Amino acid sequence: MQSHFRLERRVQDEACVISVSGELDLASSPALEEELDRVAASGTGLVIVDLRELEFMDSTGLSVLVKAHQRAEEQGKRFGLVNGSQQVQRLLTLTGVADRLTLVNAPEELFGGG
């Protein structure tokens, strides 16, 4: 059984929220990477990736998120993640990524901060 990956982008205030669902893995990671590239090229100052609907993420997906975070920092932008499923949380924690990236429970927590 193949879980379908879906990606939805919405602009809210001065932030771009990218919601992902399904499985973020080797097959679907390029789609997210492409979307993050488009957002990086735009004037958005805050990028939020919402992982709440994500059922599974592997190291490829993790790598895409880490690279996007690094690029945002280089561009002087803010980058945050909304906590996902237990599997996703566990991957972020075990790899130490949870300590390096901004993790919140809802996108709204990142608005208005500096």
Residue pairs with C-beta under 8 A, 6 or more apart in sequence:
3 22
3 23
3 55
3 56
4 22
5 20
5 21
5 22
5 23
5 24
5 25
5 27
5 28
5 31
6 20
6 21
6 22
6 53
7 18
7 19
7 20
7 21
7 31
7 32
7 35
8 18
8 19
8 20
8 21
9 16
9 17
9 18
9 19
9 35
9 39
10 16
10 17
10 19
11 17
11 44
12 107
12 111
13 111
14 44
14 45
14 46
15 44
15 45
15 46
15 47
15 48
15 107
15 110
15 111
16 39
16 42
16 44
16 46
16 47
16 48
17 48
17 50
17 107
18 32
18 35
18 36
18 39
18 47
18 48
18 49
18 50
19 50
19 52
19 53
20 32
20 49
20 50
20 51
20 53
20 54
21 53
21 54
21 55
22 28
22 53
22 54
22 55
22 56
23 54
23 55
23 56
23 57
24 32
24 54
24 56
24 57
24 58
24 60
24 61
24 64
25 56
25 57
25 58
25 60
25 61
26 58
26 60
28 61
29 60
29 61
29 63
29 64
32 49
32 61
32 64
33 64
33 67
33 68
36 47
36 49
36 64
36 68
36 71
39 47
40 47
40 68
40 71
40 72
40 75
40 77
44 77
45 77
45 78
46 77
46 78
46 79
46 80
46 110
46 111
47 68
47 72
47 77
47 78
47 79
47 80
48 79
48 80
48 81
48 82
48 107
48 110
49 65
49 68
49 79
49 80
49 81
49 82
50 81
50 82
50 107
51 57
51 81
51 82
51 83
51 84
51 85
51 88
52 82
52 83
52 84
53 84
54 84
54 85
54 88
55 85
55 87
56 85
56 87
56 88
57 84
57 87
57 88
57 91
58 91
59 91
59 95
62 91
62 92
62 95
62 97
65 81
65 97
65 101
66 97
66 100
66 101
68 79
69 79
69 100
69 101
72 78
72 79
73 79
78 102
78 110
78 113
79 101
79 102
80 101
80 102
80 103
80 104
80 107
80 110
81 92
81 101
81 102
81 103
81 104
82 103
82 104
82 105
82 106
82 107
83 89
83 103
83 104
83 105
89 98
91 97
92 98
92 101
92 103
102 110
104 110
